[in-house]
Amino acid sequence: MSGISNRQLFLSHVAQTSPAPIGIEMVKADGIYLYDVNGKKYIDAISGFSVANIGHSHPKVVEAVQMQAAQYMHLIVYGEFIEQPQVIYAKLLTDHLPSSLNSVYFTNSGTEATEGAMKLAKRVTNRTKIISFNRSYHGSTQGALSVMGDEYWRNAFRPLLPDVHHFDYGSNEAIEFIDKNTCCVIAETVQAEAGINKPSKEWLQAIRKKCDDNCVLLILDEIQAGFGRTGSLWAFEQFDIVPDILLLGKALGGGMPLGAFVADKKLMDCLTHDPVLGHITTFGGHPVSCAAGKAALEVLLEENCIASVKAKEQFLLQQIHHSTIKAIRSAGLWMAIEFDSFETNHAVIRQCIAKGLITDWFLFAPNCMRIAPPLITKENELADICRIIAESLAVLDLGT
């Protein structure tokens, strides 16, 4: 291997997802900071895409991982043995959810949670018609891709699931299309990759009512929005509704791979018969991931990380301003800074990274910069984020 850099090995042997990865070799992460192989420090302003809501390498999470790894890791296919980390974490989650969301099916990732939820909805209703929304992101496996809201990402992989119907998020047409042939409506409580798109409370409540009237299951995707990101533990709390199935991922595992779909036990039990093993996974709910996730949620709750989210949102909104910025959309400590084009946005992002601020763009809003730092970020650290953005915009002004 002499003479071959890790970057060369990365490009040669790790499957790539884009022609231009960020490509920084990181060696440490602590709190809101990342450190590269040269010792340079970066503020993680996207929390590993809303995974690190309590920051990186929290000592209580690290301790939980170490203790569980020393006890046991994988034992048998999911759902056969009683594994304490799964049981305790499922109980903790459901203790902080509405009473109808009382049964947790752990998966490896958010996209697998989407797959399981769609299967559950079909099994419960014995219907196939699915309503989803343009510019929504639910994962990239075949089923999740079918309900993803953008043809650019879907087209190369057709044929996909039949009987999936896409509507504009917030449209009355979607409400009108819900009928007794509909299996489920799947929506992000707040659209993430559209550049932080919040629906009106009235629209989401109308979706809920039309689903109720037609015995249709409402699936809300909070894979990114959950765990305090929007200013409440669950984003749906702000809309005074409860989904039939809730999708979780990202911060669920406290930095370890973990997803889940959550429903009423009466619904979830449909997966136990006709056929048996109606949904199955080998590594879903891995005990180390569940131990890490439980520790992270306890930190989130015990340290009251969510209480200051709205104030931090307002601080950022007051501090970030520039003539180049077209708009800023936010939902708690989660925002999209809109520019006139992807080219402008990309130029600002490059400058931010060079100055020690990790940020990125959105899949369906490439002209928007993502800002979603860990919820533990202090005001002086938020000020540093604002300063680096301002300096990067100043460089853009100079055309250098």
Secondary structure, 3 states (H helix, E strand, C coil): CCCCCHHHHHHHHCCCCCCCCCCCCEEEEEECEEEECCCCEEEECCHHHHCCCCCECCHHHHHHHHHHHHHCCCCCCCCCCCCHHHHHHHHHHHHCCCCCCCEEEEECCHHHHHHHHHHHHHHHHCCCEEEEECCCCCCCCHHHHHHCCCHHHHHHHCCCCCCEEEECCCCHHHHHHCCCCEEEEEEECCECCCCCECCCHHHHHHHHHHHHHCCCEEEEECCCCCCCCCCCCCHHHHHCCCCCEEEECHHHHCCCCCEEEEECHHHHHHHHCCCCCCCCCCCCCCHHHHHHHHHHHHHHHHCCCCCCHHHHHHHHHHHCCCCCCCEEEECCCCEEEECCCHHHHHHHHHHHHHCCEECEEECCEEEEEEECCCCCCCHHHHHHHHHHHHHHHHHHHHCC
